[in-house]
Amino acid sequence: MSFRLAAGMLAPFAAAGLLASCEETPENQTGGEDRQVPSVTVTAVQAGETYLTFNLSPVNSAEVRYLVLPASDQAPDAMSVMSGGKEADPAESGDYTEDGLVPSTDYVIFAAARNPEGLTSLVAKTEMTTAAHVPVYPEITLSSVIVDDLTASFTYTLESAESAYYLYLPASETAPSAEDLSDGGMVLPTETSEPVVIEGLSYSTSYVLYAVAKNADGYSAVASEPFETGAAPLDPPEVGDFYYSDGTWSPGSDAPFSGKTVIGVVFKTGAAESDLSDYSQAGIEEIKGFVVAIGDSEVPGEDIFDIPVRNFVFSESALGVTSTDENDFSGYYNTLKIREAVGGTLSDDNAEAAYMAADYYELSVPAPETSTGWYLPSLGQWRVIYDVKDIVYASIEEAGGSAVYDYDSYWSSTESASGSRAYSVQLTSSEFRTEVVNISRLWRVRPVLAF
């Protein structure tokens, strides 16, 4: 049986450039002219999570194009590839990469070629599958937080992050989750080298800075960095101010701060004249004031006159080491000299008054590190305490302490120039009395300190 096509039926195929005789060869002859049949080969090269790399090798081609489609899509014909595909080099074999694909997905690479005469090849294809996705979680690292008064700043580094967030909370509050930070935190720029500034903090508060990074795979671990603000700036001390165990003070005209322990009352502000003391030995470069304790140095449960608080130096040979100036402010200097005279260690067996004022009182009422520590006041310091006793006594009473007892004698650390004697004082309601007495007398002790 034979078939014959009318001339009009051949026209569409010829126009499409797809007509080839059944005797067509790579170099077939039609009308006496050589016709080079175009072709292209597609070979898989490499598959990544979101890309495929393949090789296109064209033959007898003036134009080559390709399409990468999910395997579930309908396969295109050669004309669709040539009209909608991406261009490739028709002269040389080369590798091509299609990016932005979905991991773990089957794809088909379709390619077609066309020769200079417009003859189009058949569709070449190969199947490839993108690699499975390996999650890459982001990371965030916080620097130490630098605090300046009520402002703080920090820097951070990010890896593999598309977004980042931070939040700071009082240390007493529960740490936020990564989701909480993302939903309610403040945004951190993903590309910056500038420190982030935190404002509006409170004094004397412990905080924790939290931060988290996020990308398409999920969250980083929540990073955290603790920081703490300092105490509120203090006004210069005034006479009568409460002095606390932490080295701070507050106005004596107000009630003492709740939660703090009053250990003394300011009786003088600033440095004093007639002071031989070297306060740098206590780490103090500038004296802010002097404090008198809110109670005498006593052994609990015993009367003051039943305990040994008399000899403020060890022996007669140790006399002559302290100041003899009746107006001196050298109590700290005097106490150090007494300590040196007895070999460096005060006790109730060698220098009892100095021991009771300094080391013994320190056991029950520790002095702040920002102070000199307790010591036996000089005669000049007792004079100033008497001059401001109404203000000082009122603050001592408000703090729950006991004022200096009227008519009871107290030791000073100032010696008599006559030798073998020292000054004691009485702070009566009407006058300030001094007496040069033998060092074996029994007198009370009231410590002071400088800060």
C-alpha positions in Angstrom: 0.0 0.0 0.0 1.3 3.5 -0.8 0.4 7.0 0.5 0.5 10.3 -1.3 0.2 13.7 0.4 -1.1 16.6 -1.4 1.3 19.6 -1.8 -0.9 21.7 0.5 -0.5 19.2 3.4 3.3 19.4 3.4 3.5 23.1 3.9 3.0 23.2 7.8 5.8 20.7 8.4 8.2 22.4 6.1 7.4 25.8 7.7 8.1 24.3 11.2 11.6 23.2 10.1 10.9 19.7 11.3 10.5 18.0 7.9 13.0 15.2 7.2 12.8 12.5 4.6 12.8 8.9 5.6 16.2 8.6 4.0 17.6 11.5 6.1 21.2 11.2 7.2 23.5 13.5 9.3 24.5 14.9 5.9 21.3 14.2 3.9 20.8 15.9 0.5 17.7 17.7 -0.4 17.4 19.4 -3.7 21.1 18.6 -4.4 22.3 20.7 -1.3 23.9 19.3 1.9 21.8 19.8 5.0 23.6 19.5 8.4 21.2 18.0 11.0 21.4 19.8 14.4 21.5 18.0 17.7 22.4 18.6 21.4 23.3 16.2 24.2 22.4 16.8 27.8 24.6 15.2 30.5 24.3 15.5 34.3 27.3 17.0 36.1 26.4 17.9 39.7 23.4 18.3 42.0 23.2 20.6 45.0 20.4 21.5 47.4 19.1 24.3 45.3 21.0 23.9 42.0 21.7 21.5 39.2 24.8 21.6 36.9 24.7 19.9 33.6 26.6 19.8 30.3 25.2 20.8 26.9 27.1 19.5 23.8 25.7 20.9 20.5 26.4 19.6 17.0 25.6 21.5 13.7 23.9 24.2 15.7 23.4 27.9 15.3 21.1 28.2 18.3 20.8 26.1 21.5 18.3 26.6 24.3 17.3 24.6 27.4 14.6 24.4 30.1 14.7 22.9 33.6 11.4 21.8 34.8 10.1 19.7 37.7 9.6 16.1 36.6 5.9 16.4 37.5 5.4 19.1 34.8 4.4 18.2 31.2 7.3 17.6 28.9 7.7 20.4 26.3 8.3 19.9 22.6 11.2 21.2 20.7 9.4 24.3 19.6 8.5 25.2 23.3 12.1 24.7 24.3 13.4 26.9 21.5 10.8 29.6 22.2 10.9 29.7 26.0 14.2 28.2 27.0 17.4 29.9 28.1 20.2 30.4 25.6 23.3 28.2 25.5 26.5 28.4 23.4 25.7 26.8 20.1 29.4 26.4 19.1 31.0 24.7 22.1 30.2 22.2 24.8 29.8 23.8 28.2 28.5 23.4 31.8 25.4 25.3 32.9 23.8 25.8 36.3 20.2 26.3 37.2 19.8 27.8 40.7 16.9 28.5 43.0 15.6 25.0 42.9 13.8 23.0 45.7 15.9 20.4 47.6 15.1 16.7 47.3 13.1 17.3 44.0 13.2 15.5 40.7 13.9 17.7 37.7 14.3 17.2 33.9 16.6 19.2 31.8 15.3 19.6 28.2 17.4 21.0 25.4 17.0 21.6 21.7 19.2 23.0 18.8 18.5 24.7 15.5 20.9 24.9 12.5 21.5 27.9 10.3 18.8 26.8 7.8 16.2 26.7 10.6 16.0 23.0 11.0 15.2 22.1 14.7 16.5 19.1 16.4 14.6 16.6 18.5 14.3 17.3 22.2 17.2 16.0 24.3 16.7 15.5 28.0 18.2 14.1 31.2 16.8 13.6 34.7 18.4 15.0 37.9 17.5 15.2 41.5 18.5 18.0 43.9 20.3 17.1 47.0 18.5 16.8 50.4 18.6 19.9 52.5 21.1 20.0 55.3 20.0 22.6 58.0 22.4 25.3 58.8 21.3 27.0 62.0 22.4 30.6 62.7 24.7 31.7 65.5 24.9 34.9 67.5 27.7 35.9 69.9 27.4 38.8 72.4 30.2 40.9 73.7 30.5 42.0 77.3 28.1 44.8 78.1 29.7 48.1 78.9 27.7 50.1 81.5 27.9 53.9 81.8 25.6 55.3 84.5 22.1 54.4 83.2 23.2 53.5 79.7 24.8 50.3 78.4 26.2 49.2 75.1 27.2 45.9 73.4 28.4 44.5 70.1 27.6 41.1 68.6 28.5 38.8 65.7 26.2 36.8 63.5 26.7 33.7 61.3 24.1 32.4 58.8 21.5 34.7 60.1 18.6 36.3 58.2 17.3 38.3 61.3 18.2 38.8 64.9 16.6 40.2 68.0 17.5 41.2 71.6 15.9 42.0 74.9 17.2 42.9 78.3 15.4 42.0 81.6 16.1 42.3 85.3 18.0 39.2 86.4 15.2 38.2 88.7 12.8 37.6 85.7 12.6 34.4 83.7 14.8 34.1 80.6 12.8 34.4 77.4 12.6 31.6 74.8 13.8 32.0 71.2 10.2 32.5 70.1 9.6 35.1 72.8 12.7 37.1 71.6 11.6 36.9 68.0 8.0 38.0 68.8 8.7 40.7 71.4 12.4 41.6 71.1 14.0 44.5 69.4 15.5 44.1 66.0 19.3 43.8 65.6 20.7 44.8 62.2 22.3 41.8 60.4 25.1 43.9 58.9 26.6 46.5 61.3 29.7 47.1 63.3 28.2 49.9 65.5 27.6 49.1 69.2 23.9 48.8 70.2 23.0 51.3 73.0 20.5 50.4 75.8 19.0 53.4 77.7 16.6 53.9 80.6 18.2 51.5 83.0 17.8 51.8 86.8 20.6 52.2 89.4 21.8 49.3 91.5 20.1 46.7 89.3 21.3 43.4 87.9 20.2 42.7 84.3 20.6 40.0 81.7 20.9 40.8 78.0 19.4 38.1 75.7 19.7 37.7 71.9 18.7 35.2 69.2 19.3 34.8 65.5 16.9 33.3 63.0 17.0 31.9 59.4 14.9 29.6 57.3 16.2 26.6 59.2 15.2 27.9 62.6 16.7 29.7 65.6 20.1 29.9 67.2 20.6 29.1 70.8 19.6 32.1 73.0 22.8 34.0 73.9 22.9 35.9 77.2 25.2 38.3 78.9 24.7 39.6 82.5 25.4 43.2 83.5 24.8 45.5 86.4 24.3 49.2 86.9 26.1 51.0 89.7 24.7 52.8 92.7 23.0 56.2 92.3 25.4 59.1 92.5 25.7 60.4 96.0 25.4 64.0 97.0 28.4 65.2 99.1 28.0 64.0 102.7 26.7 66.4 105.3 27.0 66.4 109.1 24.4 64.1 110.6 24.1 61.9 107.5 23.6 58.2 108.0 26.6 56.1 107.0 25.9 52.5 105.9 27.8 49.3 105.9 28.1 49.4 102.1 30.0 52.7 102.3 27.2 54.9 101.1 25.3 57.6 103.0 22.0 59.3 103.0 20.6 62.5 104.6 20.1 62.4 108.3 17.0 64.6 107.8 15.3 61.6 106.2 14.6 58.1 107.6 17.4 55.6 107.0 17.1 53.6 103.8 15.2 50.4 104.1 17.3 47.3 103.6 20.6 49.0 104.6 22.5 48.9 107.8 23.5 52.2 109.5 26.9 51.8 111.2 27.7 55.4 111.9 26.9 59.1 111.5 28.9 61.7 109.7 30.4 64.3 112.2 32.7 66.1 109.8 33.0 66.5 106.1 36.1 67.0 104.0 39.7 66.8 105.2 40.9 68.4 108.4 43.8 70.4 109.5 46.3 69.1 112.2 46.0 65.6 110.7 49.2 63.5 110.4 47.3 60.6 108.8 48.3 59.2 105.5 45.0 57.9 104.2 46.5 56.5 101.0 47.5 53.5 103.2 43.8 52.7 103.3 43.4 53.4 99.5 41.7 56.8 100.0 43.0 59.6 97.8 40.5 62.2 99.0 38.7 62.3 102.3 35.0 62.9 102.0 34.2 62.8 105.7 34.5 61.3 109.2 32.1 59.0 110.9 31.4 58.2 114.6 30.0 54.7 115.4 26.4 54.6 116.6 27.5 52.6 119.7 30.3 52.0 122.1 32.7 49.1 121.7 31.5 46.7 124.3 31.5 43.0 125.2 27.9 41.8 125.0 26.3 41.1 128.3 29.1 42.7 130.3 29.3 46.1 132.0 31.9 48.4 130.4 33.7 48.7 133.7 34.1 44.9 134.1 36.1 44.5 130.8 39.7 45.5 130.1 39.5 48.6 127.9 42.1 50.7 129.7 45.7 50.4 128.4 45.7 51.9 124.9 49.4 51.2 124.5 51.4 48.1 125.5 53.8 49.5 128.0 55.7 52.6 129.1 58.2 52.0 126.4 55.5 52.3 123.7 54.5 55.8 124.9 55.6 58.8 122.8 54.4 57.4 119.4 51.1 59.3 119.0 50.3 63.0 118.6 50.2 65.3 121.6 48.4 68.1 119.9 45.1 68.8 121.8 43.5 69.9 118.5 44.9 67.1 116.4 42.7 65.1 113.9 45.2 62.3 113.7 43.2 59.4 115.2 44.0 57.2 112.2 47.7 58.0 112.4 47.7 57.5 116.2 46.1 54.1 116.0 48.5 52.9 113.3 51.4 54.1 115.5 50.1 52.2 118.5 49.8 49.1 116.3 53.4 49.4 115.2 54.5 49.9 118.8 53.1 46.6 119.9 54.5 44.6 116.9 51.6 45.0 114.4 48.9 43.1 116.2 46.5 44.8 118.7 45.0 42.7 121.5 43.4 43.1 124.9 46.7 42.2 126.4 48.8 45.0 124.9 46.8 48.0 123.7 43.3 47.5 124.9 41.6 50.8 124.1 43.0 50.8 120.5 42.1 47.1 120.1 38.6 47.7 121.3 38.1 50.6 118.9 39.7 49.0 115.9 40.1 45.2 115.6 37.5 44.1 118.2 34.8 46.5 117.0 35.5 45.3 113.4 34.5 41.8 114.3 30.9 42.8 115.0 30.6 45.9 112.8 32.7 45.5 109.7 33.8 48.8 108.1 33.4 49.3 104.3 36.4 48.7 102.1 36.1 52.3 101.0 36.9 53.5 104.5 40.0 53.5 106.8 38.4 50.9 109.1 37.5 51.8 112.7 40.1 53.5 114.9 40.5 55.3 118.3 39.5 59.0 117.8 42.0 61.7 118.6 41.3 64.6 121.0 40.6 67.0 118.2 38.0 64.6 116.7 36.3 64.4 120.0 36.0 68.2 120.1 34.3 68.3 116.7 31.9 65.5 117.8 31.0 67.6 120.8 30.5 70.7 118.7 27.9 68.9 116.5 26.5 66.5 119.0 22.9 67.7 118.8 22.8 66.9 115.1 24.8 63.7 115.4 23.0 62.4 118.5 19.6 62.9 116.7 20.7 60.8 113.8 22.2 58.1 116.1 18.9 57.9 117.9 17.0 57.7 114.6 19.3 54.8 113.5 18.6 52.9 116.8 22.0 53.6 118.3 23.1 55.0 121.6 24.6 58.5 122.0 27.8 59.2 123.9 27.0 58.9 127.6 27.0 62.1 129.5 29.6 62.4 132.2 31.2 59.1 131.3 34.8 59.3 130.3 36.0 58.1 126.8 39.6 57.4 125.7 41.2 59.5 123.0 44.3 58.4 121.1 46.1 61.7 121.9 48.9 61.5 124.4 49.9 64.1 127.0 53.1 65.9 126.4 54.0 65.3 130.0 54.4 61.6 129.3 52.9 58.4 130.6 49.4 59.8 130.3 46.7 60.3 127.7 43.7 62.4 127.2 40.2 61.3 128.1 37.0 63.3 127.4 33.6 63.8 128.8 30.8 65.1 126.6 28.3 66.6 129.1 25.2 68.6 128.2 27.0 71.8 129.1 30.7 71.5 128.4 33.5 69.5 126.7 35.8 68.2 129.4 39.3 66.8 129.0 41.5 65.1 131.5 45.1 63.9 131.4 45.0 60.5 133.1 47.2 57.6 133.7 47.0 54.9 131.0 45.8 52.3 133.5 42.4 54.0 134.0 39.2 52.3 132.8 37.3 54.4 130.2 34.8 53.8 127.5 35.7 53.5 123.8 33.7 54.9 120.8 35.2 54.1 117.4 35.4 56.4 114.4 36.4 56.0 110.8 37.3 58.2 107.7 36.0 57.7 104.2 
